[in-house]
Amino acid sequence: MASPLLEVEGLTVLRDNDSHLLSDLSFTLSAGEVLVLRGVSGSGKSTLLKCIAELNLYHKGKISLDGKQSREWDIPDWRIKVAYVPQRPSLLPGTPLEFLDTVRNLRARQKQKEKQKQDETHDAQLQQQTKGSDTLDPLSLAQEWGIDKTLWTREWGTLSGGESQRIALAVAVAIGGAEVLLLDEPTSALDADSSDKVERSLLEMLPPAQGQTTLHNGIRRKGTGPKALIWITHSTEQAERVGTKDLDLSRH
Ligand SMILES: Nc1ncnc2c1ncn2[C@@H]1O[C@H](COP(=O)(O)OP(=O)(O)OP(=O)(O)O)[C@@H](O)[C@H]1O
């Protein structure tokens, strides 16, 4: 049988006092799936996403993408493939445009490395080819979600929670390269209309799950973005709309 896209095996995370926050947690995620992560406040949802992105230390466990364990990857490459989108990006320094530039450069270097594995073309030529090669234009995507382009040159700290949330999400989605997006309450600061648009775009970008038609909950899957999502939400209605499977950390 083919290995799942993402596999978490026996993940154990300890609190500062050595009690267990997450205990021997295992699950898999295949292409086209949306795992909804639920649980009471403090149950470890954000911690789990940060562990999967290798941003947080864990006591025990293995995390693999396409059958290859995270420790076998270069960490920056892993974090592009398994990308964490934080709940409060406004804590970042500088402006969204500066952040976009940093992420683009990181992505360009990763693509360059991937290409160098395939052939020995000259570095400068590769930089030229890879720079600015986003899957989508992040500014246009964010505009579809109601974000005026002028907001990209404002300091993060001056943007509203909902504005910075949509911008950070647009960068993560549009920059390309992510196979699994780890979404930490991606619509928690949005009004119902904006939340609807964001939900729809995220689901449209996924490929159909194995054995399913391209139509899921009335939304046509286009397969133009990440292959799968892990999505933290406190809303039962949203969990039902977006999820194809769920995991409740209150029970672990
Ligand atoms: N850097 C840290 N150092 C120490 N404790 C931490 C740290 N980050 C999180 N915790 C603690 O770990 C527990 C889980 O936090 P986490 O943010 O993962 O919960 P959550 O389920 O995402 O909560 P919420 O729904 O409120 O966002 C909490 O008790 C929190 O205080």
The ligand as an SDF file (V2000), in Angstrom:
LIG
                    3D

 31 33  0  0  0  0  0  0  0  0999 V2000
    6.3890   27.9470   25.0230 N   0  0  0  0  0  0  0  0  0  0  0  0
    5.6800   27.3910   26.0080 C   0  0  0  0  0  0  0  0  0  0  0  0
    6.2190   27.1830   27.2190 N   0  0  0  0  0  0  0  0  0  0  0  0
    5.5180   26.6110   28.2130 C   0  0  0  0  0  0  0  0  0  0  0  0
    4.2380   26.2080   28.0820 N   0  0  0  0  0  0  0  0  0  0  0  0
    3.6570   26.3880   26.9020 C   0  0  0  0  0  0  0  0  0  0  0  0
    4.3330   26.9800   25.7850 C   0  0  0  0  0  0  0  0  0  0  0  0
    3.4850   27.0190   24.7290 N   0  0  0  0  0  0  0  0  0  0  0  0
    2.3450   26.4810   25.1680 C   0  0  0  0  0  0  0  0  0  0  0  0
    2.4390   26.1010   26.4520 N   0  0  0  0  0  0  0  0  0  0  0  0
    1.3960   25.4740   27.2820 C   0  0  0  0  0  0  0  0  0  0  0  0
    1.0420   24.2370   26.6620 O   0  0  0  0  0  0  0  0  0  0  0  0
   -0.3670   24.0230   26.7670 C   0  0  0  0  0  0  0  0  0  0  0  0
   -0.9480   23.8440   25.3730 C   0  0  0  0  0  0  0  0  0  0  0  0
   -0.8910   25.0960   24.6690 O   0  0  0  0  0  0  0  0  0  0  0  0
   -1.4640   25.2130   23.1850 P   0  0  0  0  0  0  0  0  0  0  0  0
   -1.2270   26.6260   22.7540 O   0  0  0  0  0  0  0  0  0  0  0  0
   -0.8810   24.1330   22.3650 O   0  0  0  0  0  0  0  0  0  0  0  0
   -3.0130   24.9280   23.4290 O   0  0  0  0  0  0  0  0  0  0  0  0
   -4.2490   25.0800   22.4130 P   0  0  0  0  0  0  0  0  0  0  0  0
   -5.0470   23.8280   22.5240 O   0  0  0  0  0  0  0  0  0  0  0  0
   -3.7730   25.4820   21.0720 O   0  0  0  0  0  0  0  0  0  0  0  0
   -5.0320   26.2890   23.1130 O   0  0  0  0  0  0  0  0  0  0  0  0
   -6.0290   27.4290   22.5170 P   0  0  0  0  0  0  0  0  0  0  0  0
   -7.2770   26.7360   22.0520 O   0  0  0  0  0  0  0  0  0  0  0  0
   -6.2670   28.2910   23.7410 O   0  0  0  0  0  0  0  0  0  0  0  0
   -5.2870   28.1710   21.4340 O   0  0  0  0  0  0  0  0  0  0  0  0
   -0.9210   25.2250   27.5200 C   0  0  0  0  0  0  0  0  0  0  0  0
   -1.0560   24.8540   28.8880 O   0  0  0  0  0  0  0  0  0  0  0  0
    0.1340   26.2950   27.3390 C   0  0  0  0  0  0  0  0  0  0  0  0
    0.1290   27.2020   28.4160 O   0  0  0  0  0  0  0  0  0  0  0  0
  1  2  1  0
  2  3  1  0
  2  7  2  0
  3  4  2  0
  4  5  1  0
  5  6  2  0
  6  7  1  0
  6 10  1  0
  7  8  1  0
  8  9  2  0
  9 10  1  0
 10 11  1  0
 11 12  1  0
 11 30  1  0
 12 13  1  0
 13 14  1  0
 13 28  1  0
 14 15  1  0
 15 16  1  0
 16 17  2  0
 16 18  1  0
 16 19  1  0
 19 20  1  0
 20 21  2  0
 20 22  1  0
 20 23  1  0
 23 24  1  0
 24 25  2  0
 24 26  1  0
 24 27  1  0
 28 29  1  0
 28 30  1  0
 30 31  1  0
M  END
$$$$
